[in-house]
Amino acid sequence: MNSITTHVLDTSLGRPARGIPVTLEAQDAQGHWLLVGHGATDADGRLKTLMPPETELAEGVYRLTFDTRGYFAATQVEGFYPQVSVVFQVRDASQHYHVPLLLNPYGYSTYRGS
């Protein structure tokens, strides 16, 4: 499977972050961001369908944007980051790219998962 997926874990609660809207964009040759797909994390904090099934993954620079404002409001937590953007590069389009987000109200981290 050659696609981009994500997973959000709320490290302050020790559980998946459900219902976070996520947007996936690709950067074109002029540096503009083009929408590739979007969705929201499921009950397990995962989003496996960011890219429409007919979309082929291409090499290039991509950006995942997580709308965390609504998540923190729904959990009645004051968050410092209303959104989180993660920019990364796909160098081999034949691979699968899983980009998890570890989130808490005052920090976050990310990595290339499997």
C-alpha positions, 0 to 999 in steps of 0.5 A: 500500500503506497499512501499516507496515514496518521494516528493521534494519541493524547499523551496527557490522557493516555488514549487515542484522540478521536474526532480531530479533523486532518487535512493532507496537502502536497506542495507544487513546484511553485511552493503552493499547497494543493489539497490531496485529502481530508478526514477526521480521526476515528475512535482509535485516533486513526485516519487511514483514508486521507488519500482518495483510493484513486490517488497515486502517491507521488514523490514530493513535500506534503503537509498534514494539518491537525485541527486541535482546537476543537478537540481540546474544546470538546475535552474541556482542556485549554490547549496551547496549539490550536493546530499542528502542521507537520511537513515531510518529504516523500522520497520513495512513492512506492512506500507507505508513509505513516505519520503519527502525532503524539499530542498534549495540551502544551506540546506535541511530537511526531515521527515516521511510523510503520 
